[in-house]
Amino acid sequence: MKTKVSANQNNKVNVVTLGCSKNIVDSEVLMNQLKGNDIAVTHESDTEEANIVVVNTCGFIDVAKQESIDTILHYASVKTKGEIEKLYVTGCLSQRYKDDLEKEIPEVDAYFGTLDLPFLLEELGADYKHDLIGERSLLTTPSHYAYLKISEGCNRTCSFCAIPLMRGKHVSKTIEQLVAEAKNLVKNGVKEVMLIAQELTYYGLDIYKKRALADLLSALSDVEGLEWIRMHYAYPYKFPIEVMDVVREKDNICNYLDMPLQHISDAVLKRMKRHITKADTYELIQNIRERVPNIAIRTTLLVGFPGETEEDVEELAQFVRDMRFERLGIFQYSHEENTSAHELEDDVPEEVKAERAAYIMEIQEEISAELNQQKIGKTFKVLIDRKEAGHFIGRTEYDSPEVDNEVILDAATNYVRLGDFANVKIHDAGEFDLYGTVVQ
């Protein structure tokens, strides 16, 4: 019989996070609750000091699921060797496949879903402290930036997406809660927050009976010391265009919008249940760029959806050429059980999906290189994220960590401090990187 963790000052918990930025926030909330209970915690992927491991999993698509399973199996092996005492699994994969995982990987002491934090804490010998809600002094990101999750769950019914199965219905946090959380982050040294949610633009409908993202942005922009605010995962259908007016008016809101569009073919969009048309999409992007002329739009596209034809792909390619997106990523369709698209035949071979993804990215690489060349000779405000291999590496307001372009400085001739802003003049550019020199 498996037993709970007993109260022990020598316990140390290693929280291993997989998947998206929303999982990062969930792990940080867990870590801060453990810290508030005087339990030692770390977030290194491998650590000899920890005797307890919690794996926070992703269950979004096949590749992510496999990474989660491989990680669980790795720590199950570590536990079998006696190198750790307890192993727990939480997050989306555990929410979605708990019964199967319990049968297949019994070495895990207990599995928890996405909303089971109080039960996981109890298992770890900790109390869920309500006074710590919104307090994140422990971050897994560099100390100068953090993710701010403004809501949980999603009410959309996109046919390819399993997120509502794992995260439930949309639930917004209040503006007051989020402002308080942002102030706490700034107090602990954070200069940039990235707003994240399954869908930003639905924010507020459940508690304010209106789309309130513009109101939230206005309130957050008044937080003293918060220098950059960035938006991730906006949904195009019924996009609250007044948001862009706030972006234009507020200096500390980055001219950046992450809006996954998925596709442009009307036939594919209809099967995806996206509730938007090609014509609507073109009009929306034009409207956004008219309101904020120097906006950087990041989008994500999905190729290989059931029934996608070569004509659909050519239509998508032309869309990318027309829009000249500043940032773009590609996913290959994953046939997810219990989604409505699973009822369709997964009729695009995997190698064809890969070819189509590569084709679109080749077009984007050329566009990105051209846009970057236009930055040579210009000076940008850059946030310095890290130092590696003799270089300082940072980002402009048009770039989010991990996924976007970076600015590279020679550490031998440029002295900056990590987490600081610097004015950088660009002297060279590649497809996805800018090279610059600090100027006064």
KEMIZA-236694 format. One line per 5 residues: number of its first residue (from 1); for each residue y, x, z of N, C-alpha, C. Coordinates in steps of 0.02 Angstrom, whole numbers. Layout:
! KEMIZA-236694
NUM> Y,X,Z,Y,X,Z,Y,X,Z ~ ... $
This chain:
! KEMIZA-236694
1> -60,42,0,0,0,0,63,44,0 ~ 110,29,-45,171,68,-50,219,47,5 ~ 254,96,34,300,82,90,371,99,70 ~ 418,67,104,489,81,92,506,150,120 ~ 563,175,97,588,238,123,611,228,194 $
6> 590,272,238,613,267,308,679,305,315 ~ 719,284,364,782,318,377,769,390,394 ~ 795,436,355,780,507,363,840,547,338 ~ 870,585,383,929,624,364,913,677,312 ~ 849,694,304,830,745,256,818,717,186 $
11> 821,651,178,811,621,112,868,640,66 ~ 851,652,3,902,662,-48,879,626,-111 ~ 923,584,-139,905,542,-195,936,570,-259 ~ 895,580,-310,917,601,-376,920,540,-421 ~ 980,521,-444,989,464,-488,993,488,-560 $
16> 944,471,-600,940,492,-669,961,434,-714 ~ 1013,443,-753,1042,388,-792,1028,397,-866 ~ 1002,344,-897,989,342,-968,1029,285,-999 ~ 1043,290,-1065,1075,234,-1098,1150,238,-1100 ~ 1181,179,-1097,1252,172,-1114,1298,185,-1054 $
21> 1363,180,-1067,1413,190,-1015,1409,137,-960 ~ 1384,77,-977,1377,25,-925,1325,46,-874 ~ 1273,81,-896,1224,109,-850,1254,164,-807 ~ 1299,203,-836,1334,255,-797,1370,224,-738 ~ 1406,169,-750,1442,135,-696,1392,109,-643 $
26> 1338,79,-665,1288,54,-618,1260,109,-574 ~ 1247,167,-604,1222,224,-565,1274,249,-516 ~ 1337,250,-537,1390,273,-492,1399,225,-433 ~ 1392,160,-446,1396,111,-391,1338,123,-342 ~ 1278,134,-367,1221,149,-324,1233,213,-284 $
31> 1258,265,-316,1269,328,-282,1321,321,-226 ~ 1374,283,-239,1426,276,-188,1402,233,-130 ~ 1358,184,-144,1328,146,-89,1284,192,-46 ~ 1245,236,-78,1203,282,-41,1245,330,1 ~ 1298,355,-29,1344,400,7,1373,364,68 $
36> 1392,299,59,1419,260,114,1369,248,170 ~ 1305,256,155,1252,251,205,1229,319,230 ~ 1269,370,216,1254,439,238,1188,465,210 ~ 1171,444,149,1112,469,115,1134,518,61 ~ 1107,578,61,1126,628,12,1103,606,-58 $
41> 1145,619,-108,1131,595,-175,1155,646,-227 ~ 1118,650,-281,1138,693,-337,1123,656,-401 ~ 1149,682,-458,1136,649,-521,1115,700,-574 ~ 1088,756,-552,1063,805,-599,997,780,-629 ~ 984,797,-692,924,772,-725,861,802,-693 $
46> 866,862,-668,810,893,-632,838,930,-572 ~ 812,917,-514,835,951,-454,777,961,-407 ~ 772,1021,-380,716,1035,-335,729,1008,-265 ~ 792,996,-248,808,976,-179,791,903,-165 ~ 795,860,-215,785,788,-204,712,772,-192 $
51> 699,728,-143,630,706,-131,619,635,-155 ~ 673,602,-179,669,534,-206,705,532,-273 ~ 675,500,-322,706,494,-388,713,420,-406 ~ 773,402,-431,784,335,-459,802,344,-532 ~ 763,314,-577,777,318,-648,809,252,-670 $
56> 871,256,-694,908,198,-719,898,195,-794 ~ 859,146,-818,833,147,-886,875,106,-935 ~ 862,119,-1000,890,81,-1055,833,47,-1092 ~ 844,-16,-1113,793,-52,-1150,819,-82,-1214 ~ 871,-52,-1243,909,-82,-1298,869,-83,-1363 $
61> 849,-25,-1387,811,-20,-1450,753,27,-1439 ~ 709,33,-1490,647,70,-1482,657,142,-1459 ~ 706,177,-1489,718,247,-1472,737,253,-1398 ~ 781,209,-1375,804,210,-1306,747,192,-1258 ~ 707,143,-1278,650,124,-1236,601,182,-1229 $
66> 588,217,-1284,541,273,-1281,568,329,-1236 ~ 633,342,-1241,662,393,-1197,654,374,-1124 ~ 665,310,-1109,657,286,-1040,585,294,-1016 ~ 538,275,-1058,467,280,-1039,447,353,-1029 ~ 470,396,-1075,454,467,-1068,482,496,-1003 $
71> 542,475,-985,573,500,-924,535,475,-862 ~ 515,412,-862,476,385,-807,410,423,-800 ~ 377,435,-856,313,471,-856,322,543,-830 ~ 379,574,-849,392,641,-824,396,642,-748 ~ 434,596,-720,442,596,-647,379,570,-612 $
76> 341,528,-646,276,507,-618,230,568,-611 ~ 232,612,-661,193,674,-658,218,719,-602 ~ 285,724,-595,314,764,-542,293,737,-473 ~ 290,671,-467,269,641,-404,195,655,-391 ~ 153,649,-442,82,661,-435,68,733,-412 $
81> 111,779,-433,104,849,-412,129,861,-341 ~ 159,809,-311,184,815,-243,252,846,-238 ~ 289,851,-294,355,882,-293,410,834,-272 ~ 397,768,-277,441,718,-247,398,668,-210 ~ 429,631,-164,392,584,-122,392,513,-149 $
86> 449,492,-178,457,424,-200,489,422,-270 ~ 468,372,-310,496,362,-377,510,288,-387 ~ 573,273,-405,593,204,-418,624,198,-488 ~ 617,140,-517,644,128,-584,686,65,-581 ~ 746,69,-611,791,12,-614,820,7,-685 $
91> 864,-41,-697,899,-45,-760,867,-93,-810 ~ 888,-85,-873,872,-135,-925,798,-137,-943 ~ 766,-79,-951,695,-78,-969,654,-111,-914 ~ 672,-96,-852,636,-125,-795,648,-200,-790 ~ 708,-222,-807,723,-293,-807,681,-329,-860 $
96> 673,-298,-917,642,-330,-974,565,-326,-973 ~ 538,-272,-946,466,-260,-951,433,-244,-884 ~ 460,-272,-831,436,-254,-763,361,-262,-756 ~ 334,-319,-776,262,-332,-767,220,-281,-805 ~ 240,-267,-866,203,-219,-907,206,-149,-877 $
101> 265,-129,-854,274,-63,-826,233,-53,-762 ~ 231,-105,-721,192,-100,-659,118,-87,-674 ~ 93,-117,-728,23,-107,-747,12,-38,-778 ~ 60,-17,-821,50,44,-859,68,108,-821 ~ 117,104,-777,139,163,-739,140,146,-664 $
106> 81,141,-633,78,121,-563,102,174,-514 ~ 115,235,-539,139,288,-494,209,273,-467 ~ 245,229,-502,312,210,-479,306,166,-417 ~ 346,181,-366,340,144,-302,366,73,-308 ~ 418,61,-348,443,-7,-358,489,-9,-418 $
111> 490,-66,-453,533,-78,-510,586,-130,-492 ~ 648,-118,-516,704,-164,-501,741,-181,-565 ~ 769,-242,-568,807,-264,-626,880,-244,-622 ~ 919,-268,-671,989,-248,-677,1033,-277,-621 ~ 1012,-330,-589,1052,-362,-536,1021,-355,-467 $
116> 976,-306,-460,938,-299,-398,963,-244,-352 ~ 1027,-224,-359,1053,-169,-319,1041,-178,-244 ~ 1056,-236,-214,1045,-243,-142,972,-231,-122 ~ 925,-251,-164,854,-242,-149,834,-169,-157 ~ 862,-135,-207,848,-64,-215,875,-24,-156 $
121> 936,-41,-134,964,-7,-75,921,-19,-13 ~ 898,-79,-4,854,-94,53,791,-51,50 ~ 763,-45,-10,703,-4,-20,717,69,-2 ~ 779,92,-14,797,161,-1,822,171,71 ~ 816,119,112,836,125,182,911,121,192 $
126> 946,87,146,1019,82,149,1040,9,152 ~ 1100,-3,178,1130,-69,179,1179,-76,120 ~ 1182,-136,92,1232,-149,39,1299,-162,73 ~ 1346,-116,65,1410,-119,100,1463,-152,55 ~ 1484,-212,73,1532,-249,32,1600,-214,31 $
131> 1616,-176,82,1680,-142,84,1683,-83,35 ~ 1626,-65,5,1625,-12,-44,1629,-37,-116 ~ 1632,-103,-125,1637,-131,-192,1703,-107,-224 ~ 1698,-78,-283,1757,-52,-317,1775,19,-298 ~ 1739,48,-250,1752,116,-228,1702,163,-262 $
136> 1727,209,-305,1684,257,-338,1714,327,-332 ~ 1704,358,-275,1728,426,-266,1678,476,-295 ~ 1615,456,-304,1565,497,-338,1560,473,-410 ~ 1572,518,-457,1568,502,-528,1516,547,-561 ~ 1484,522,-612,1438,563,-652,1474,593,-712 $
141> 1533,568,-727,1576,596,-779,1618,652,-750 ~ 1651,692,-791,1702,738,-765,1753,698,-723 ~ 1782,730,-673,1821,693,-623,1885,663,-651 ~ 1907,683,-712,1971,658,-738,1964,596,-781 ~ 1903,573,-796,1896,509,-831,1838,469,-804 $
146> 1842,403,-812,1790,359,-785,1787,296,-828 ~ 1730,264,-825,1720,199,-857,1735,143,-807 ~ 1767,90,-831,1784,33,-790,1752,-29,-821 ~ 1699,-53,-789,1662,-111,-816,1698,-174,-794 ~ 1725,-211,-844,1767,-269,-828,1727,-334,-823 $
151> 1666,-333,-849,1624,-393,-844,1551,-373,-852 ~ 1507,-419,-836,1436,-408,-844,1407,-463,-888 ~ 1355,-446,-926,1320,-497,-966,1356,-514,-1030 ~ 1326,-561,-1068,1353,-579,-1134,1330,-649,-1152 ~ 1376,-690,-1177,1361,-758,-1199,1348,-763,-1274 $
156> 1351,-707,-1309,1339,-707,-1381,1264,-716,-1395 ~ 1250,-737,-1457,1180,-747,-1476,1164,-709,-1540 ~ 1192,-649,-1547,1177,-608,-1606,1102,-600,-1612 ~ 1077,-612,-1672,1004,-619,-1680,966,-555,-1668 ~ 999,-497,-1674,964,-433,-1668,967,-405,-1597 $
161> 1005,-435,-1552,1023,-403,-1489,985,-432,-1430 ~ 957,-387,-1390,918,-407,-1331,958,-402,-1266 ~ 1022,-382,-1271,1061,-371,-1210,1066,-433,-1165 ~ 1078,-493,-1193,1080,-552,-1149,1015,-564,-1111 ~ 959,-541,-1140,895,-548,-1105,892,-503,-1044 $
166> 928,-448,-1046,925,-399,-992,984,-404,-943 ~ 1041,-429,-968,1102,-428,-928,1126,-497,-908 ~ 1098,-550,-938,1117,-617,-919,1182,-640,-951 ~ 1209,-695,-925,1270,-725,-951,1332,-685,-930 ~ 1386,-697,-967,1449,-661,-955,1479,-681,-888 $
171> 1497,-630,-848,1532,-641,-784,1589,-590,-780 ~ 1651,-615,-779,1709,-571,-775,1726,-553,-703 ~ 1751,-491,-694,1783,-474,-630,1855,-499,-634 ~ 1886,-509,-576,1956,-532,-577,2002,-473,-594 ~ 2061,-489,-617,2111,-438,-631,2127,-399,-567 $
176> 2132,-435,-511,2148,-402,-447,2093,-351,-429 ~ 2030,-369,-438,1975,-323,-424,1980,-260,-467 ~ 1994,-270,-530,1994,-214,-577,2054,-168,-566 ~ 2112,-197,-549,2170,-156,-533,2157,-114,-471 ~ 2126,-145,-420,2109,-109,-359,2060,-52,-374 $
181> 2010,-66,-416,1962,-14,-434,1996,43,-472 ~ 2041,25,-518,2077,76,-555,2120,120,-509 ~ 2153,88,-461,2193,126,-412,2150,174,-373 ~ 2090,152,-352,2044,196,-316,2023,255,-359 ~ 2010,242,-423,1990,297,-467,2046,347,-475 $
186> 2108,322,-484,2166,367,-491,2175,408,-427 ~ 2165,376,-370,2172,411,-306,2123,469,-301 ~ 2067,462,-335,2016,515,-334,2021,563,-393 ~ 2077,560,-429,2090,610,-481,2080,588,-553 ~ 2061,525,-564,2049,501,-631,2115,490,-667 $
191> 2119,514,-730,2180,505,-770,2170,456,-828 ~ 2106,446,-847,2090,403,-904,2034,355,-884 ~ 2043,290,-898,1989,243,-888,1971,211,-955 ~ 1907,202,-966,1882,169,-1026,1855,101,-1006 ~ 1886,48,-1031,1864,-20,-1016,1800,-33,-1056 $
196> 1748,-55,-1021,1685,-69,-1054,1658,-137,-1031 ~ 1619,-166,-1074,1585,-230,-1061,1537,-241,-1119 ~ 1492,-288,-1112,1452,-306,-1170,1497,-333,-1225 ~ 1551,-368,-1205,1601,-391,-1252,1668,-398,-1216 ~ 1715,-352,-1232,1780,-352,-1199,1820,-416,-1212 $
201> 1816,-442,-1273,1863,-494,-1293,1846,-563,-1264 ~ 1787,-569,-1233,1769,-631,-1199,1798,-633,-1128 ~ 1826,-575,-1108,1849,-567,-1039,1896,-624,-1018 ~ 1881,-653,-959,1925,-702,-929,1908,-774,-943 ~ 1869,-787,-995,1855,-857,-1014,1820,-895,-958 $
206> 1777,-859,-920,1739,-893,-867,1780,-907,-805 ~ 1828,-863,-789,1866,-873,-727,1938,-896,-738 ~ 1967,-880,-796,2036,-900,-809,2041,-954,-863 ~ 1984,-971,-892,1981,-1023,-945,2022,-1004,-1006 ~ 2032,-939,-1016,2065,-913,-1076,2045,-840,-1084 $
211> 2055,-814,-1143,2043,-742,-1155,2100,-703,-1123 ~ 2083,-663,-1074,2135,-632,-1032,2137,-556,-1038 ~ 2108,-528,-1092,2109,-455,-1098,2180,-428,-1102 ~ 2224,-462,-1136,2294,-439,-1140,2326,-438,-1071 ~ 2313,-488,-1030,2340,-490,-962,2312,-433,-920 $
216> 2248,-419,-928,2217,-365,-890,2247,-298,-910 ~ 2255,-287,-975,2285,-224,-998,2355,-214,-971 ~ 2394,-267,-971,2463,-263,-945,2462,-243,-871 ~ 2417,-274,-833,2413,-259,-761,2390,-186,-749 ~ 2340,-164,-787,2315,-96,-778,2366,-44,-799 $
221> 2406,-60,-849,2456,-12,-873,2509,3,-821 ~ 2515,-40,-771,2564,-30,-717,2537,12,-660 ~ 2472,31,-663,2443,72,-610,2472,143,-615 ~ 2507,163,-563,2540,228,-562,2489,285,-566 ~ 2500,332,-611,2455,389,-618,2400,380,-669 $
226> 2393,319,-695,2342,306,-746,2374,321,-814 ~ 2352,376,-844,2388,400,-904,2359,375,-969 ~ 2294,362,-971,2262,335,-1031,2217,277,-1014 ~ 2222,223,-1052,2177,166,-1047,2148,155,-1117 ~ 2081,150,-1120,2047,147,-1185,2000,86,-1186 $
231> 1993,55,-1244,1952,-6,-1250,1889,6,-1291 ~ 1832,-16,-1262,1768,-11,-1296,1734,-79,-1303 ~ 1702,-89,-1360,1658,-146,-1373,1694,-213,-1377 ~ 1741,-217,-1424,1774,-281,-1438,1734,-318,-1492 ~ 1732,-383,-1487,1695,-425,-1535,1745,-453,-1584 $
236> 1730,-452,-1649,1781,-473,-1699,1794,-548,-1701 ~ 1744,-589,-1687,1753,-662,-1692,1800,-687,-1638 ~ 1852,-723,-1657,1903,-748,-1611,1936,-691,-1571 ~ 1946,-635,-1604,1979,-578,-1571,2049,-598,-1550 ~ 2067,-588,-1486,2134,-607,-1462,2186,-556,-1486 $
241> 2216,-572,-1542,2259,-523,-1576,2319,-503,-1534 ~ 2338,-544,-1485,2395,-525,-1442,2381,-461,-1402 ~ 2318,-442,-1397,2299,-379,-1365,2334,-320,-1399 ~ 2339,-324,-1465,2368,-268,-1502,2443,-262,-1489 ~ 2476,-317,-1473,2547,-313,-1455,2556,-275,-1390 $
246> 2510,-285,-1342,2512,-249,-1279,2499,-174,-1291 ~ 2451,-159,-1334,2436,-89,-1351,2499,-56,-1380 ~ 2533,-90,-1424,2593,-62,-1456,2649,-51,-1405 ~ 2655,-95,-1356,2711,-93,-1310,2701,-45,-1251 ~ 2638,-31,-1232,2624,8,-1172,2604,79,-1191 $
251> 2642,128,-1166,2631,198,-1184,2565,225,-1160 ~ 2539,200,-1104,2478,229,-1077,2414,193,-1100 ~ 2421,145,-1146,2361,116,-1177,2350,152,-1243 ~ 2293,184,-1250,2278,224,-1309,2277,181,-1372 ~ 2303,210,-1425,2300,177,-1490,2230,185,-1518 $
256> 2184,148,-1488,2112,157,-1501,2078,90,-1488 ~ 2033,71,-1533,1995,10,-1523,1924,20,-1549 ~ 1876,9,-1506,1805,13,-1524,1782,-59,-1538 ~ 1769,-74,-1602,1748,-141,-1621,1686,-137,-1666 ~ 1626,-145,-1639,1566,-144,-1680,1565,-203,-1728 $
261> 1566,-189,-1793,1568,-243,-1843,1499,-259,-1872 ~ 1453,-211,-1868,1382,-219,-1887,1371,-221,-1962 ~ 1407,-264,-1999,1395,-269,-2071,1455,-304,-2103 ~ 1452,-309,-2171,1506,-344,-2205,1480,-396,-2255 ~ 1416,-390,-2274,1387,-440,-2320,1383,-508,-2286 $
266> 1411,-559,-2316,1409,-626,-2287,1338,-649,-2273 ~ 1292,-633,-2318,1222,-654,-2308,1192,-621,-2247 ~ 1205,-556,-2238,1178,-520,-2180,1213,-544,-2116 ~ 1279,-551,-2118,1316,-573,-2059,1291,-642,-2035 ~ 1274,-685,-2082,1249,-751,-2064,1181,-746,-2029 $
271> 1137,-704,-2056,1071,-696,-2024,1078,-661,-1956 ~ 1129,-619,-1950,1142,-586,-1886,1173,-633,-1834 ~ 1196,-691,-1857,1230,-740,-1814,1293,-711,-1783 ~ 1333,-680,-1826,1395,-648,-1802,1455,-696,-1803 ~ 1449,-752,-1836,1501,-804,-1837,1567,-780,-1868 $
276> 1562,-732,-1913,1622,-707,-1947,1603,-690,-2019 ~ 1651,-694,-2064,1638,-681,-2134,1670,-615,-2156 ~ 1652,-595,-2216,1682,-536,-2246,1758,-544,-2251 ~ 1780,-601,-2277,1852,-612,-2285,1888,-611,-2218 ~ 1858,-641,-2167,1887,-641,-2099,1894,-569,-2073 $
281> 1843,-529,-2086,1842,-460,-2061,1897,-418,-2093 ~ 1904,-423,-2159,1957,-386,-2194,2026,-407,-2167 ~ 2035,-472,-2158,2099,-497,-2133,2113,-473,-2062 ~ 2062,-473,-2020,2071,-451,-1951,2092,-378,-1947 ~ 2058,-335,-1984,2074,-264,-1981,2145,-252,-2008 $
286> 2163,-287,-2061,2231,-280,-2087,2282,-301,-2034 ~ 2269,-356,-1999,2314,-380,-1948,2320,-330,-1891 ~ 2264,-302,-1870,2265,-252,-1816,2307,-192,-1835 ~ 2298,-168,-1896,2334,-108,-1918,2408,-122,-1931 ~ 2425,-184,-1948,2495,-201,-1956,2531,-201,-1888 $
291> 2496,-224,-1836,2527,-228,-1770,2529,-160,-1736 ~ 2479,-118,-1748,2479,-50,-1720,2462,-2,-1777 ~ 2514,20,-1814,2502,58,-1876,2463,123,-1866 ~ 2468,155,-1807,2432,218,-1797,2370,209,-1753 ~ 2339,149,-1757,2279,136,-1718,2220,175,-1747 $
296> 2177,200,-1704,2113,228,-1725,2059,176,-1711 ~ 2026,152,-1763,1974,102,-1755,1906,136,-1759 ~ 1867,127,-1706,1797,150,-1708,1754,88,-1719 ~ 1707,93,-1766,1661,38,-1775,1589,65,-1777 ~ 1542,19,-1767,1472,35,-1772,1441,-13,-1822 $
301> 1399,13,-1866,1366,-27,-1917,1291,-25,-1907 ~ 1258,-78,-1931,1185,-85,-1923,1154,-92,-1992 ~ 1111,-46,-2012,1078,-50,-2077,1004,-65,-2068 ~ 975,-94,-2121,903,-109,-2119,885,-174,-2088 ~ 935,-219,-2079,920,-285,-2050,874,-323,-2098 $
306> 830,-366,-2072,784,-404,-2115,820,-438,-2173 ~ 794,-427,-2232,822,-458,-2292,879,-419,-2323 ~ 900,-364,-2293,956,-325,-2321,935,-295,-2388 ~ 975,-307,-2439,961,-282,-2506,1003,-221,-2523 ~ 986,-189,-2579,1027,-133,-2602,1098,-155,-2617 $
311> 1105,-217,-2641,1172,-244,-2655,1212,-252,-2590 ~ 1178,-273,-2536,1211,-279,-2471,1235,-210,-2448 ~ 1194,-159,-2458,1212,-91,-2436,1272,-65,-2477 ~ 1272,-79,-2542,1329,-58,-2583,1393,-94,-2562 ~ 1386,-156,-2542,1444,-194,-2517,1469,-162,-2452 $
316> 1423,-141,-2410,1442,-107,-2347,1475,-40,-2362 ~ 1448,-4,-2410,1477,61,-2428,1549,53,-2454 ~ 1560,2,-2495,1627,-9,-2520,1675,-29,-2464 ~ 1649,-67,-2417,1689,-86,-2358,1712,-24,-2320 ~ 1667,23,-2310,1684,84,-2275,1736,124,-2314 $
321> 1729,126,-2380,1779,160,-2422,1847,125,-2417 ~ 1846,59,-2418,1909,21,-2416,1945,29,-2349 ~ 1907,26,-2295,1938,24,-2229,1957,94,-2203 ~ 1921,145,-2226,1935,214,-2204,1940,216,-2127 ~ 1886,196,-2096,1885,195,-2022,1894,266,-1995 $
326> 1934,270,-1942,1945,335,-1910,1881,362,-1877 ~ 1840,316,-1851,1778,334,-1817,1724,284,-1836 ~ 1663,308,-1847,1610,262,-1868,1542,290,-1847 ~ 1500,245,-1821,1431,263,-1804,1383,215,-1838 ~ 1320,236,-1843,1269,197,-1878,1207,189,-1834 $
331> 1181,128,-1832,1116,115,-1802,1069,91,-1857 ~ 1005,107,-1849,953,78,-1891,922,19,-1854 ~ 911,-35,-1889,885,-96,-1858,819,-84,-1822 ~ 815,-111,-1761,755,-108,-1720,731,-180,-1709 ~ 668,-194,-1725,640,-262,-1722,622,-278,-1650 $
336> 667,-313,-1614,659,-323,-1542,627,-390,-1527 ~ 574,-389,-1488,541,-450,-1469,586,-495,-1427 ~ 575,-560,-1434,613,-612,-1398,685,-620,-1423 ~ 704,-584,-1476,767,-599,-1509,752,-646,-1568 ~ 803,-683,-1591,789,-730,-1646,774,-694,-1711 $
341> 800,-632,-1719,785,-594,-1780,712,-572,-1782 ~ 678,-573,-1725,608,-553,-1723,565,-602,-1762 ~ 591,-662,-1772,554,-712,-1812,557,-697,-1887 ~ 605,-653,-1906,611,-633,-1976,564,-575,-1990 ~ 546,-565,-2052,503,-509,-2070,544,-445,-2070 $
346> 520,-395,-2035,553,-330,-2034,534,-293,-2098 ~ 568,-313,-2153,545,-295,-2220,578,-234,-2251 ~ 621,-200,-2214,651,-138,-2239,613,-80,-2208 ~ 578,-40,-2249,539,16,-2221,583,65,-2182 ~ 553,98,-2133,591,143,-2089,625,198,-2129 $
351> 590,225,-2179,620,279,-2217,680,255,-2258 ~ 677,192,-2280,734,163,-2316,793,151,-2269 ~ 778,128,-2208,832,121,-2157,867,188,-2147 ~ 828,242,-2140,856,308,-2129,899,330,-2189 ~ 874,317,-2249,912,335,-2309,978,298,-2313 $
356> 977,233,-2296,1038,194,-2298,1088,218,-2245 ~ 1063,235,-2187,1108,261,-2134,1140,326,-2156 ~ 1100,370,-2186,1126,434,-2209,1178,424,-2265 ~ 1165,377,-2309,1211,362,-2364,1280,341,-2339 ~ 1280,294,-2291,1343,271,-2263,1379,327,-2226 $
361> 1341,367,-2188,1372,421,-2150,1400,475,-2195 ~ 1370,486,-2253,1398,535,-2301,1468,513,-2323 ~ 1474,449,-2336,1540,422,-2356,1590,431,-2299 ~ 1568,416,-2238,1613,421,-2180,1632,494,-2166 ~ 1586,540,-2174,1601,610,-2163,1658,634,-2208 $
366> 1656,613,-2271,1709,631,-2318,1776,601,-2297 ~ 1774,538,-2276,1835,504,-2252,1863,539,-2191 ~ 1819,554,-2144,1840,587,-2082,1870,655,-2096 ~ 1840,692,-2142,1867,758,-2159,1937,751,-2189 ~ 1947,702,-2232,2013,691,-2263,2065,671,-2211 $
371> 2046,627,-2165,2093,605,-2113,2110,663,-2067 ~ 2061,706,-2053,2074,763,-2009,2120,814,-2043 ~ 2112,824,-2108,2155,871,-2144,2228,850,-2138 ~ 2241,785,-2134,2309,760,-2128,2340,777,-2060 ~ 2299,797,-2012,2325,813,-1946,2348,886,-1939 $
376> 2330,927,-1988,2349,998,-1985,2426,1004,-1986 ~ 2451,1044,-1939,2523,1054,-1932,2556,1007,-1883 ~ 2519,956,-1860,2546,908,-1813,2526,926,-1742 ~ 2565,901,-1694,2552,915,-1623,2530,852,-1588 ~ 2478,858,-1547,2450,800,-1512,2443,815,-1437 $
381> 2448,762,-1398,2432,766,-1327,2357,765,-1319 ~ 2329,816,-1287,2256,825,-1283,2235,829,-1210 ~ 2183,793,-1192,2153,796,-1125,2095,844,-1128 ~ 2097,895,-1085,2047,949,-1086,1985,928,-1045 ~ 1929,921,-1078,1868,896,-1046,1824,950,-1016 $
386> 1815,1006,-1053,1766,1055,-1030,1779,1122,-1062 ~ 1742,1173,-1039,1744,1239,-1069,1673,1261,-1085 ~ 1662,1285,-1145,1595,1309,-1163,1601,1360,-1220 ~ 1558,1411,-1217,1553,1462,-1270,1621,1491,-1289 ~ 1663,1505,-1239,1727,1537,-1253,1780,1491,-1281 $
391> 1770,1426,-1274,1819,1378,-1299,1833,1323,-1248 ~ 1896,1302,-1246,1913,1240,-1211,1906,1183,-1261 ~ 1879,1127,-1237,1866,1070,-1282,1898,1008,-1253 ~ 1938,974,-1293,1973,915,-1269,1974,860,-1321 ~ 2014,808,-1307,2018,749,-1351,2090,724,-1356 $
396> 2105,694,-1412,2168,658,-1420,2158,586,-1395 ~ 2212,547,-1395,2205,476,-1375,2162,437,-1424 ~ 2150,466,-1483,2111,431,-1534,2036,444,-1529 ~ 2016,476,-1474,1946,497,-1467,1918,483,-1398 ~ 1859,454,-1397,1824,440,-1334,1771,494,-1321 $
401> 1753,507,-1259,1704,559,-1245,1636,545,-1277 ~ 1602,598,-1293,1532,596,-1317,1524,573,-1389 ~ 1565,526,-1412,1552,494,-1477,1603,512,-1532 ~ 1661,538,-1514,1715,547,-1563,1732,621,-1574 ~ 1784,631,-1614,1807,699,-1630,1830,737,-1568 $
406> 1830,803,-1574,1853,845,-1519,1903,896,-1545 ~ 1945,919,-1499,1994,971,-1514,1971,1036,-1481 ~ 1966,1089,-1520,1937,1152,-1495,1992,1205,-1492 ~ 1996,1237,-1434,2046,1289,-1421,2010,1355,-1404 ~ 2033,1410,-1431,2006,1475,-1414,2028,1493,-1343 $
411> 1980,1501,-1298,1997,1515,-1228,2029,1583,-1219 ~ 2019,1628,-1266,2048,1695,-1259,2123,1694,-1269 ~ 2149,1646,-1306,2221,1644,-1321,2255,1581,-1296 ~ 2217,1535,-1268,2245,1473,-1243,2221,1462,-1171 ~ 2268,1459,-1124,2247,1446,-1055,2267,1375,-1036 $
416> 2218,1336,-1018,2229,1268,-994,2181,1256,-936 ~ 2193,1204,-898,2149,1186,-843,2109,1124,-862 ~ 2046,1122,-841,2004,1064,-854,2035,1003,-821 ~ 2037,947,-857,2065,886,-829,2139,879,-838 ~ 2172,930,-867,2244,927,-879,2257,906,-951 $
421> 2319,883,-963,2342,869,-1030,2378,931,-1057 ~ 2373,941,-1123,2410,996,-1155,2434,972,-1223 ~ 2492,998,-1244,2516,985,-1312,2484,1037,-1358 ~ 2449,1013,-1408,2410,1058,-1452,2431,1047,-1524 ~ 2449,1102,-1557,2465,1100,-1629,2401,1117,-1668 $
426> 2384,1074,-1716,2323,1082,-1754,2334,1131,-1812 ~ 2290,1181,-1818,2297,1230,-1872,2237,1229,-1920 ~ 2184,1193,-1902,2126,1188,-1947,2087,1125,-1928 ~ 2045,1103,-1975,2007,1042,-1963,1942,1041,-2002 ~ 1890,1014,-1971,1827,1002,-2006,1814,928,-2011 $
431> 1752,909,-2024,1736,838,-2033,1747,800,-1967 ~ 1728,831,-1911,1732,795,-1847,1768,834,-1792 ~ 1794,892,-1807,1827,933,-1756,1896,955,-1781 ~ 1941,962,-1733,2008,991,-1746,2014,1056,-1709 ~ 2050,1104,-1736,2059,1169,-1705,2134,1179,-1694 $
436> 2153,1198,-1633,2224,1201,-1619,2244,1256,-1571 ~ 2310,1257,-1558,2341,1305,-1513,2388,1269,-1467 ~ 2387,1287,-1403,2432,1255,-1355,2504,1275,-1370 ~ 2548,1226,-1370,2619,1239,-1378,2656,1210,-1318 ~ 2714,1239,-1302,2753,1216,-1244,2793,1154,-1264 $
